[in-house]
Amino acid sequence: MYILIAVINNEDIFDDLITGWLDIGITGATVMESTDSLQLISQHIPIFAGFRTREGMRYNKTLFTVIEDREILDHAVAYLETLCRETGKPHQGIYIVAPLMSFGHLGVEIDSEQRQRDIEKKLGN
C-alpha cells in the first residue's frame, strides 16, 4: 500500500485530475484547501509582500489517497504529470508517494456492493 499526496497549484487542472483519477479507480481521495507558506506570510506580514504572486491561486488544493495496487499508483502519477506538462506552465505543484505501514476504515464495516452504492450516491448517480 502507498499514500499519494499531491499539492496542486493550478486550479485549471483540478477537475480533470479528479475525474481522471476516478476513471483509473481512485475513489477515495481527500481534498483540502491549503496555503503556501510564502503566500501566507506575504498576506499577513507587510515586509514580505514582495513574495505575493501576481498569477496563480492564493490557495492550493492538497489531495491525498491510499492506493493498494502499484499499477494504479503508477497510472495516477503518470496522469498527474501529463496534465501538468500539457498546461505548458511551470510550478504546477508537487506530489509525494510513500509506503504505507498501516491503514484501516473507521466505523461499521460494509460489503463491497454497499460501498459501490455509497460511491454512486456521492457522485449523484
C-alpha positions, 0 to 999 in steps of 0.5 A, spaced: 500 500 500 502 507 498 499 514 500 499 519 494 499 526 496 499 531 491 499 539 492 496 542 486 497 549 484 493 550 478 486 550 479 485 549 471 487 542 472 483 540 478 477 537 475 480 533 470 485 530 475 479 528 479 475 525 474 481 522 471 483 519 477 476 516 478 476 513 471 483 509 473 479 507 480 481 512 485 475 513 489 477 515 495 481 521 495 481 527 500 481 534 498 483 540 502 484 547 501 491 549 503 496 555 503 503 556 501 507 558 506 510 564 502 503 566 500 501 566 507 506 570 510 506 575 504 498 576 506 499 577 513 506 580 514 507 587 510 515 586 509 514 580 505 509 582 500 514 582 495 513 574 495 505 575 493 504 572 486 501 576 481 498 569 477 496 563 480 491 561 486 492 564 493 490 557 495 492 550 493 488 544 493 492 538 497 489 531 495 491 525 498 489 517 497 491 510 499 492 506 493 493 498 494 495 496 487 502 499 484 499 499 477 494 504 479 499 508 483 503 508 477 497 510 472 495 516 477 502 519 477 503 518 470 496 522 469 498 527 474 504 529 470 501 529 463 496 534 465 501 538 468 506 538 462 500 539 457 498 546 461 505 548 458 506 552 465 511 551 470 510 550 478 504 546 477 505 543 484 508 537 487 506 530 489 509 525 494 508 517 494 510 513 500 509 506 503 504 505 507 505 501 514 498 501 516 491 503 514 484 501 516 476 504 515 473 507 521 466 505 523 461 499 521 464 495 516 460 494 509 460 489 503 463 491 497 456 492 493 454 497 499 460 501 498 459 501 490 452 504 492 455 509 497 460 511 491 454 512 486 450 516 491 456 521 492 457 522 485 449 523 484 448 517 480 
